[in-house]
Amino acid sequence: MFIFALIYFSAFFIALKNLISRNKQGIFIFLIFGLPIYTTSLSVALQSGFADLVPLMQPFKEILILMTLGIGIWELKRQIRFQSIDYAILAYFFYTLLYVILPIGQYGLGDKLIAFKSSSFFTFIYFAGRIFDPARIYISKYYHYILAVFIAAAGILFFEIISNQHFQTLTGYADFNFYFFNQEASGNYDLSWTFETSTGLRRFASFFANPLEFAASTLLTLAILAGLYTTDDNRIKVDTLGIIAIIATQFSIFFALSRSSLASYFIMIFIYALITKKKLILNIIYAGFIAVSVYFIFFMLVMNPDLYEFIYETITFTNPSSIGHVLAWIEGIEAIAANPLGLGLGESGRVAVSLSDTVGGENQYIIIGVQTGILTLLLYLWMHIYFIKTCWKWFPKLQGKERQVCLSLLLMKIGFIIPLLTSELESSVYISYLSWFLSGLFVHMIAGHATDIKPLPVEKS
């Protein structure tokens, strides 16, 4: 198992070596190979008797992002042409920073800084990508790396299924959560309740932190697939790696058993068909919806009653998980209405959960609103709307790597809408870091057009 910690260390030092050599592409090595196994690597290090190493391993990701940002600023040859999204993200950062400085909320400076990092560090990630020169990155290569990593994740999932055992029972996951986050093991499998449905079905996570992150990574991979294999004239050209990756996403999304991500998976395919004008895919989706409905009604009742009950309770919001989401949302909305300026950093989300004192939760938007109020909630919402609207507008105008990033980002932002409503998605480091870095990279690309920079060339896989 220690191989995961070794991979994590290797990804860090390779990225560090590249950054020291002023090769900023090194950050992608860590984002792609280090972050998916972040929690698994820390758990294995603790289990192997290296508890003192874990606090040293945790800040690797922040160190590399800050180095990438610092090198980017040092190498700037001209002033950044700021866009409205840049101002919005800066406003969000400085406004939430006030809640660290001002005596708002019940938590001390240490807990507030942890909550601030959890809710606002994405601003650094965004600007690290924002000042990254797209001409200096071979995006297709790193997209292929993402697919390879996800195929490996599907391989671990296959092991979990045939052994009927969660991979996390072998990595020391429960001990890690207790040791560092004060969370007792729970559920029928001595992990946490998120690893099972209300009917007792196992939810698998491969080497990701939990089934929700695994499911969200499936959405990210699907978006990468779409960007990588869609040509400038909207044809689909898939190689062997792509075919295997597509099968891996379909295999994984079902066994992660995340309702929000499963719905988002099909929504993303539908949006892809709309924006690329794929009438055949649209017709297949419509026919598939009818076929699935018939299957669900007439066959699933007999073939798999547990899965039927799980889906039925989800649709009707009658299962404990769905009811829990609704109750948490109501509590959070009431807190925001009563305190429109927020209760303070740490009052909702990971810090509050670790101290068993959370208000609201299970919704990224509500967590932000409870902590720092309506203004930051509106800013965060506007950021996502901006990216969806802007990517949709620019997609027909772009070519090459710009078009790849644009399509991938559009599908990610749409695909993450529902998971953001049902979880603290920004705490999933792989999802948050990669999506926000690509967000900054994309804004750099379209800002380049405003300054008469020629479109970046098409890359050959």
C-alpha positions as CSV (number, residue, x, y, z in Angstrom):
1,M,0.0,0.0,0.0
2,F,2.9,2.4,0.6
3,I,3.2,2.7,-3.2
4,F,0.5,5.3,-3.0
5,A,2.5,7.5,-0.6
6,L,5.6,7.0,-2.8
7,I,3.6,8.1,-5.9
8,Y,2.4,11.1,-4.0
9,F,5.9,12.1,-2.9
10,S,7.3,11.4,-6.4
11,A,4.6,13.6,-8.1
12,F,5.4,16.4,-5.6
13,F,9.2,16.3,-6.1
14,I,9.0,16.0,-9.9
15,A,6.6,19.0,-10.0
16,L,8.9,20.9,-7.6
17,K,12.0,20.1,-9.7
18,N,10.2,21.4,-12.8
19,L,9.0,24.6,-11.1
20,I,12.5,25.3,-9.8
21,S,13.7,25.0,-13.4
22,R,11.0,27.5,-14.4
23,N,8.9,24.8,-16.1
24,K,5.5,25.7,-14.9
25,Q,4.0,22.7,-16.6
26,G,5.3,20.7,-13.7
27,I,2.2,21.6,-11.7
28,F,0.1,19.4,-13.9
29,I,2.1,16.3,-12.8
30,F,1.0,16.9,-9.2
31,L,-2.5,17.9,-10.0
32,I,-3.1,14.8,-12.1
33,F,-1.0,12.1,-10.3
34,G,-0.8,13.4,-6.7
35,L,-4.2,14.8,-5.9
36,P,-6.5,11.9,-6.8
37,I,-4.6,9.8,-4.2
38,Y,-4.2,12.6,-1.7
39,T,-6.3,11.1,1.2
40,T,-5.2,7.5,0.4
41,S,-1.5,8.6,0.6
42,L,-2.0,10.3,3.9
43,S,-3.9,7.4,5.3
44,V,-1.3,4.9,4.2
45,A,1.5,7.0,5.7
46,L,-0.3,7.0,9.0
47,Q,-1.0,3.3,8.8
48,S,2.6,2.6,8.0
49,G,3.8,4.3,11.2
50,F,4.8,7.7,9.6
51,A,2.3,9.9,11.4
52,D,4.8,12.7,11.7
53,L,5.1,12.8,7.9
54,V,1.4,13.5,7.4
55,P,1.4,17.1,8.5
56,L,4.4,17.6,6.1
57,M,2.5,16.0,3.2
58,Q,-0.7,18.0,3.6
59,P,0.6,21.4,2.4
60,F,2.3,20.0,-0.7
61,K,-0.6,21.1,-2.9
62,E,-0.7,24.7,-1.5
63,I,3.1,25.0,-1.8
64,L,3.1,24.0,-5.5
65,I,0.2,26.3,-6.4
66,L,1.8,29.3,-4.6
67,M,5.1,28.5,-6.3
68,T,3.4,28.3,-9.7
69,L,1.6,31.6,-9.0
70,G,4.8,33.3,-7.8
71,I,6.8,32.2,-10.8
72,G,4.0,33.3,-13.1
73,I,4.0,36.8,-11.5
74,W,7.8,37.0,-11.7
75,E,7.8,36.1,-15.4
76,L,5.0,38.5,-16.4
77,K,6.1,40.5,-19.3
78,R,3.1,42.8,-19.5
79,Q,0.2,43.9,-17.4
80,I,-2.7,41.5,-17.1
81,R,-5.8,42.6,-18.9
82,F,-8.4,42.1,-16.1
83,Q,-11.8,40.6,-16.9
84,S,-15.0,40.9,-14.9
85,I,-14.4,37.4,-13.5
86,D,-11.0,38.4,-12.2
87,Y,-12.5,41.3,-10.2
88,A,-15.3,39.0,-8.9
89,I,-12.8,36.4,-7.6
90,L,-10.6,39.1,-6.1
91,A,-13.6,40.6,-4.4
92,Y,-14.6,37.2,-3.0
93,F,-11.1,36.6,-1.7
94,F,-10.7,40.0,0.1
95,Y,-14.2,40.0,1.5
96,T,-13.8,36.5,3.0
97,L,-10.3,37.5,4.3
98,L,-12.1,40.2,6.4
99,Y,-13.8,37.4,8.3
100,V,-10.4,36.0,9.3
101,I,-9.3,39.4,10.7
102,L,-12.6,40.7,12.2
103,P,-13.9,39.1,15.5
104,I,-16.9,37.4,13.8
105,G,-18.0,34.0,14.9
106,Q,-17.1,31.7,17.8
107,Y,-13.9,30.1,16.4
108,G,-10.3,31.2,17.0
109,L,-7.8,32.3,14.4
110,G,-6.5,28.8,13.7
111,D,-9.9,27.3,12.9
112,K,-10.8,30.4,10.9
113,L,-7.7,30.1,8.8
114,I,-8.5,26.5,8.1
115,A,-12.0,27.4,7.1
116,F,-10.7,30.3,5.0
117,K,-8.3,28.0,3.1
118,S,-11.1,25.5,2.5
119,S,-13.5,28.1,1.1
120,S,-11.2,30.6,-0.5
121,F,-7.9,28.9,-1.6
122,F,-9.4,28.3,-5.0
123,T,-8.7,32.0,-5.8
124,F,-5.0,31.3,-5.7
125,I,-5.5,28.2,-7.9
126,Y,-7.5,30.3,-10.4
127,F,-4.9,33.0,-10.7
128,A,-2.1,30.4,-11.0
129,G,-3.9,29.3,-14.1
130,R,-4.9,32.8,-15.1
131,I,-1.3,34.0,-15.6
132,F,-0.1,30.6,-17.1
133,D,0.9,31.0,-20.7
134,P,-1.3,28.6,-22.7
135,A,1.3,28.5,-25.5
136,R,3.7,26.8,-23.1
137,I,1.5,23.8,-22.3
138,Y,0.8,20.7,-24.3
139,I,-2.7,20.2,-23.1
140,S,-3.5,17.0,-25.0
141,K,-0.7,15.2,-23.2
142,Y,-2.0,16.1,-19.8
143,Y,-5.6,15.2,-20.9
144,H,-4.3,11.8,-21.8
145,Y,-2.7,11.5,-18.4
146,I,-6.0,12.3,-16.7
147,L,-7.6,9.5,-18.6
148,A,-4.9,7.0,-17.7
149,V,-5.2,7.9,-14.0
150,F,-9.0,7.4,-14.2
151,I,-8.6,4.0,-15.9
152,A,-6.3,3.0,-13.0
153,A,-9.0,4.1,-10.6
154,A,-11.5,1.9,-12.4
155,G,-9.1,-1.0,-12.1
156,I,-9.1,-0.5,-8.3
157,L,-12.9,-0.4,-8.4
158,F,-12.9,-3.7,-10.2
159,F,-10.8,-5.2,-7.4
160,E,-13.3,-3.8,-4.8
161,I,-16.3,-5.3,-6.6
162,I,-14.9,-8.8,-7.1
163,S,-13.6,-8.9,-3.5
164,N,-16.8,-7.1,-2.1
165,Q,-14.5,-5.0,0.0
166,H,-13.9,-1.2,0.2
167,F,-10.3,-0.3,-0.7
168,Q,-10.4,2.1,2.2
169,T,-10.5,-0.8,4.7
170,L,-6.9,-1.6,3.5
171,T,-5.5,2.0,3.6
172,G,-6.2,3.1,7.2
173,Y,-8.9,5.5,6.1
174,A,-11.0,5.3,9.3
175,D,-7.9,5.8,11.6
176,F,-6.8,8.8,9.5
177,N,-10.2,10.5,9.9
178,F,-10.3,9.9,13.6
179,Y,-6.7,10.9,14.1
180,F,-6.8,14.2,12.1
181,F,-10.4,15.1,11.9
182,N,-11.9,13.7,15.1
183,Q,-14.4,11.6,13.1
184,E,-15.4,8.2,14.5
185,A,-15.8,5.3,12.1
186,S,-19.5,4.8,11.3
187,G,-21.7,2.8,9.1
188,N,-21.9,-1.0,8.6
189,Y,-18.4,-1.1,7.1
190,D,-16.6,0.9,9.8
191,L,-15.7,3.7,7.4
192,S,-18.4,6.4,7.2
193,W,-22.0,6.4,6.1
194,T,-21.1,7.9,2.7
195,F,-19.7,4.5,1.8
196,E,-23.2,2.9,1.7
197,T,-26.7,3.7,0.7
198,S,-29.7,3.7,3.1
199,T,-30.5,0.2,1.8
200,G,-27.1,-1.2,2.6
201,L,-25.6,-1.2,-0.9
202,R,-21.9,-0.6,-0.9
203,R,-20.7,2.7,-2.5
204,F,-17.1,2.4,-3.7
205,A,-14.5,5.1,-4.0
206,S,-11.5,3.4,-5.6
207,F,-8.4,5.4,-4.4
208,F,-10.3,8.7,-4.0
209,A,-11.2,10.2,-0.7
210,N,-14.9,9.0,-0.7
211,P,-17.6,7.8,-3.2
212,L,-18.7,11.4,-3.8
213,E,-15.3,12.5,-4.9
214,F,-14.9,9.4,-7.0
215,A,-18.3,10.1,-8.7
216,A,-17.4,13.8,-9.3
217,S,-14.0,12.7,-10.8
218,T,-16.1,10.6,-13.3
219,L,-17.8,13.8,-14.4
220,L,-14.4,15.6,-14.7
221,T,-13.1,12.7,-16.8
222,L,-16.1,12.7,-19.0
223,A,-15.6,16.5,-19.6
224,I,-11.9,15.8,-20.5
225,L,-12.9,13.1,-22.9
226,A,-15.3,15.4,-24.7
227,G,-12.7,18.1,-25.0
228,L,-9.9,15.8,-26.1
229,Y,-11.8,13.8,-28.8
230,T,-14.0,16.5,-30.3
231,T,-12.5,18.0,-33.4
232,D,-12.8,21.6,-34.5
233,D,-15.6,20.6,-36.9
234,N,-17.5,18.7,-34.1
235,R,-16.5,15.2,-35.2
236,I,-15.6,12.6,-32.6
237,K,-12.2,10.9,-33.1
238,V,-11.5,8.5,-30.3
239,D,-8.4,6.3,-29.9
240,T,-8.1,3.1,-27.9
241,L,-7.3,5.0,-24.6
242,G,-10.4,7.1,-25.1
243,I,-12.6,4.0,-25.6
244,I,-11.3,2.4,-22.5
245,A,-11.8,5.6,-20.5
246,I,-15.4,6.0,-21.7
247,I,-16.1,2.4,-20.5
248,A,-14.3,3.2,-17.2
249,T,-16.5,6.2,-16.6
250,Q,-19.7,4.3,-17.3
251,F,-18.5,1.4,-15.1
252,S,-17.5,3.8,-12.3
253,I,-20.5,6.2,-12.2
254,F,-22.8,3.3,-11.4
255,F,-20.8,1.7,-8.6
256,A,-20.0,5.0,-6.9
257,L,-23.8,5.2,-6.5
258,S,-23.9,9.0,-6.2
259,R,-27.4,10.1,-7.3
260,S,-26.3,13.7,-8.0
261,S,-23.3,12.7,-10.1
262,L,-25.3,10.0,-12.0
263,A,-27.9,12.6,-13.0
264,S,-25.1,15.1,-13.9
265,Y,-23.4,12.4,-16.1
266,F,-26.4,12.2,-18.4
267,I,-27.0,15.9,-18.3
268,M,-23.5,16.5,-19.5
269,I,-24.0,14.1,-22.4
270,F,-27.2,15.9,-23.3
271,I,-25.5,19.3,-23.1
272,Y,-22.6,18.0,-25.2
273,A,-25.0,16.8,-27.9
274,L,-26.7,20.2,-27.9
275,I,-23.6,22.3,-28.2
276,T,-22.0,20.1,-30.8
277,K,-25.3,19.6,-32.6
278,K,-25.2,15.8,-32.4
279,K,-28.8,14.9,-33.5
280,L,-28.0,11.2,-33.3
281,I,-26.9,11.4,-29.7
282,L,-29.9,13.5,-28.8
283,N,-32.3,10.9,-30.4
284,I,-30.4,8.1,-28.5
285,I,-30.9,10.0,-25.3
286,Y,-34.6,10.5,-25.8
287,A,-35.0,6.8,-26.8
288,G,-32.8,5.8,-23.9
289,F,-34.8,7.8,-21.4
290,I,-37.9,5.9,-22.5
291,A,-36.2,2.5,-22.4
292,V,-34.7,3.2,-18.9
293,S,-38.1,4.2,-17.6
294,V,-39.6,0.9,-18.9
295,Y,-36.8,-1.1,-17.5
296,F,-37.1,0.7,-14.1
297,I,-40.8,0.1,-13.9
298,F,-41.1,-3.5,-15.1
299,F,-37.8,-5.2,-14.5
300,M,-35.9,-3.6,-11.6
301,L,-38.6,-4.4,-9.2
302,V,-37.8,-8.1,-9.7
303,M,-34.1,-8.0,-10.7
304,N,-32.7,-5.7,-8.0
305,P,-35.3,-4.5,-5.4
306,D,-32.6,-2.8,-3.3
307,L,-31.5,-0.6,-6.2
308,Y,-35.1,0.1,-7.1
309,E,-35.8,1.2,-3.6
310,F,-32.7,3.4,-3.5
311,I,-33.7,5.2,-6.8
312,Y,-37.4,5.4,-5.8
313,E,-36.6,7.0,-2.4
314,T,-34.2,9.4,-4.1
315,I,-36.9,10.6,-6.5
316,T,-39.4,11.0,-3.7
317,F,-36.9,12.4,-1.2
318,T,-38.0,9.8,1.3
319,N,-34.6,8.1,2.1
320,P,-32.6,9.2,5.1
321,S,-29.8,10.7,3.0
322,S,-32.2,12.8,0.9
323,I,-34.1,13.9,4.0
324,G,-30.8,14.8,5.7
325,H,-29.9,17.0,2.7
326,V,-33.2,18.8,2.9
327,L,-33.1,19.3,6.7
328,A,-29.5,20.7,6.4
329,W,-30.5,23.0,3.6
330,I,-33.5,24.4,5.6
331,E,-31.3,24.9,8.6
332,G,-28.7,26.7,6.5
333,I,-31.2,28.9,4.6
334,E,-32.8,29.9,7.9
335,A,-29.3,30.8,9.3
336,I,-28.5,32.9,6.2
337,A,-31.9,34.7,6.4
338,A,-31.3,35.4,10.1
339,N,-27.7,36.5,9.6
340,P,-27.3,37.9,6.1
341,L,-23.7,38.9,6.8
342,G,-22.8,35.4,7.9
343,L,-22.1,33.6,11.2
344,G,-18.3,33.6,10.7
345,L,-15.7,31.3,9.2
346,G,-15.9,27.7,10.4
347,E,-19.5,27.8,11.4
348,S,-20.4,25.4,8.5
349,G,-18.4,22.9,6.5
350,R,-15.4,20.8,7.4
351,V,-14.2,22.7,10.5
352,A,-17.7,22.7,12.1
353,V,-18.2,19.0,11.1
354,S,-14.9,18.0,12.8
355,L,-16.1,19.8,15.9
356,S,-19.6,18.3,15.6
357,D,-21.1,21.8,15.6
358,T,-22.1,22.5,12.0
359,V,-24.9,24.8,10.9
360,G,-26.5,23.7,7.6
361,G,-24.0,22.0,5.3
362,E,-24.2,19.4,2.5
363,N,-24.4,22.2,0.0
364,Q,-21.4,24.3,-1.1
365,Y,-23.5,27.4,-1.7
366,I,-25.2,27.2,1.7
367,I,-21.9,26.5,3.5
368,I,-20.5,29.7,1.9
369,G,-23.6,31.7,2.8
370,V,-23.7,30.6,6.4
371,Q,-20.1,31.5,6.9
372,T,-19.6,34.8,5.1
373,G,-23.1,35.9,4.1
374,I,-25.2,36.6,1.1
375,L,-22.6,38.7,-0.7
376,T,-20.1,35.9,-1.1
377,L,-22.8,33.5,-1.9
378,L,-24.0,35.7,-4.8
379,L,-20.4,36.2,-6.0
380,Y,-19.7,32.4,-5.9
381,L,-23.0,31.8,-7.9
382,W,-22.1,34.5,-10.4
383,M,-18.7,32.9,-11.0
384,H,-20.3,29.6,-12.1
385,I,-22.9,31.4,-14.2
386,Y,-20.1,33.4,-15.8
387,F,-18.1,30.4,-16.8
388,I,-21.1,28.5,-18.2
389,K,-22.3,31.5,-20.2
390,T,-18.8,32.5,-21.4
391,C,-17.8,29.0,-22.4
392,W,-21.0,28.5,-24.4
393,K,-20.5,31.8,-26.1
394,W,-16.8,31.2,-27.1
395,F,-17.0,27.5,-28.0
396,P,-18.0,28.0,-31.7
397,K,-15.3,30.6,-32.1
398,L,-12.3,28.7,-30.8
399,Q,-9.9,26.1,-32.3
400,G,-7.2,23.7,-31.1
401,K,-6.3,23.6,-27.4
402,E,-8.5,26.6,-26.7
403,R,-11.6,24.7,-27.9
404,Q,-10.5,21.7,-25.9
405,V,-10.3,23.6,-22.7
406,C,-13.5,25.5,-23.4
407,L,-15.6,22.4,-24.0
408,S,-14.2,20.6,-21.0
409,L,-14.7,23.5,-18.7
410,L,-18.3,24.1,-19.9
411,L,-19.2,20.5,-19.2
412,M,-17.5,20.5,-15.8
413,K,-19.3,23.6,-14.6
414,I,-22.6,22.3,-15.7
415,G,-21.9,18.8,-14.4
416,F,-20.8,20.1,-11.0
417,I,-24.1,22.1,-10.4
418,I,-26.0,19.2,-8.7
419,P,-23.0,17.9,-6.7
420,L,-22.4,21.4,-5.4
421,L,-26.0,21.4,-4.1
422,T,-25.5,18.1,-2.2
423,S,-21.9,18.3,-0.9
424,E,-18.9,20.6,-0.1
425,L,-17.3,19.9,-3.4
426,E,-14.5,22.5,-3.0
427,S,-13.1,20.2,-0.3
428,S,-12.4,17.6,-2.9
429,V,-8.9,18.7,-3.8
430,Y,-8.6,16.9,-7.1
431,I,-11.9,18.3,-8.4
432,S,-11.4,21.8,-7.1
433,Y,-7.7,22.3,-8.0
434,L,-8.0,20.9,-11.6
435,S,-11.2,22.7,-12.5
436,W,-10.2,26.1,-11.1
437,F,-6.7,25.9,-12.7
438,L,-8.4,25.2,-16.1
439,S,-10.8,28.1,-15.3
440,G,-7.9,30.5,-15.0
441,L,-6.2,29.0,-18.1
442,F,-9.4,29.5,-20.1
443,V,-9.8,33.1,-19.1
444,H,-6.2,33.8,-20.2
445,M,-7.0,32.2,-23.5
446,I,-10.0,34.4,-24.3
447,A,-8.4,37.5,-22.9
448,G,-5.6,36.8,-25.4
449,H,-8.1,37.3,-28.2
450,A,-9.0,40.7,-26.9
451,T,-5.3,41.7,-27.3
452,D,-5.0,40.4,-30.8
453,I,-3.2,37.2,-29.9
454,K,-3.6,34.5,-32.6
455,P,-5.5,31.3,-31.7
456,L,-3.3,28.5,-30.4
457,P,-2.7,25.7,-32.9
458,V,-4.4,22.4,-32.9
459,E,-2.4,19.7,-31.0
460,K,-1.8,16.3,-32.4
461,S,-2.4,13.5,-29.9
